[in-house]
Amino acid sequence: MDFETVSDELFAAKREDFTALRDERAKQARPDRALADRIAGLRKPTVAAWLVNQVSRNCPEEIDRLAEVGAALRAAHQSLAGDELRTLSRRRHELIGLLNKRAQWLARKAAYTYSDATSRQIDDTFEAAVSDEQALEAVRAARLSAALAPGTPEQWLTAAVLPEPGSARTRDAGGAEGRRERAGKQGATEQRGRKQGAKKQPGRVGKQGTAEERGRAGKQDTTERTQETDGKRATADRRRATDGKGTTDQQRETERKRATDRQQETDRKRATADRQRETERKQARTDQRRETDRKRATGKRQETDRKRAADRQRETERKQAEAARQRERAEEARRQAIRDEAAAAIEAREAAEEALSEAEQRAAEAADAVADLRAQLAEATQIERALRAEVSAARKALTSAKRTASAAEKRLADLD
């Protein structure tokens, strides 16, 4: 285990896995206390720094192109080629915009929020890589823990972990640097050729561009003017060194005054650039506050909507409970009516049963009376028959007596 390998592993891993993986590797390196302390001191990258690291790892050719544009811009500053500077500035804006889109794609792939502040930090980091070779090496190393800002080289020393001299990454960077230098010279030559052609055919370069690009262009132009002034000052210093002892005191005084003026101009431009960056930072903070206010207002609206929904839900539940109670009361009334009806039916049935019992009793008594009457009738009928038989016998006896009497009378008469 060595520091270079562990650093590459940590900064290539997912951002949310950085802390746990760093602690694990530091624990594994404890036999080497110095190595363990170095690993434990690595800082977790911000979202913007992590995205720049991944772009540098996944798109090395475009980082090489960024280095070529930076080298060509520095060469154009030395030669004070205005048309070439404008063309190279346009190439730089296009390339940084492309790298920003790469970072945005990686953010969506990793499910990270890609805010305007993150986008500006990524642009500033690539701007710093164009303007300074040390910042470029920090971006190429893909071990940034924080985003870079143009014109702040003291920050670059703490925002990145640069490869150690002699490592594989350093050797690769050295070979790439040679290729970038040759490509930069070739690109500068091509730009001078295009500049001459543009003088013959004016109007070929348009002035199209979005407001965002124009804003970045203004910021970069300020950086370019600062670099141009620094280049002029370096040229003057070299000229003074070449003149040597042949320069008179008056000339040296003139040169010092000119250097002072140039330094003042440089300081003024740097102050202007600082004010512009401060304005941009204030604007970023304002945008962040507005975004926070918007989120807070959205949260309040959502909370209000939730409360209203809860009130509506409670009202609906109350109405449903009231309807349920009404249904229960109606059901209870229906059941009571059924119970009352059943009680009335039972009472009526009992009354009917009682009446039936009385009727049956009276019917039984009538049947008994009928039976007695029938028995009496039968007896009377028998008596009647006996009497009729007696009457018939009496009639027969009477008839016989009458006949006997008549015969007697007749015999009596005959006697007479």
Disulfide bonds with the S-S distance in Angstrom:
none
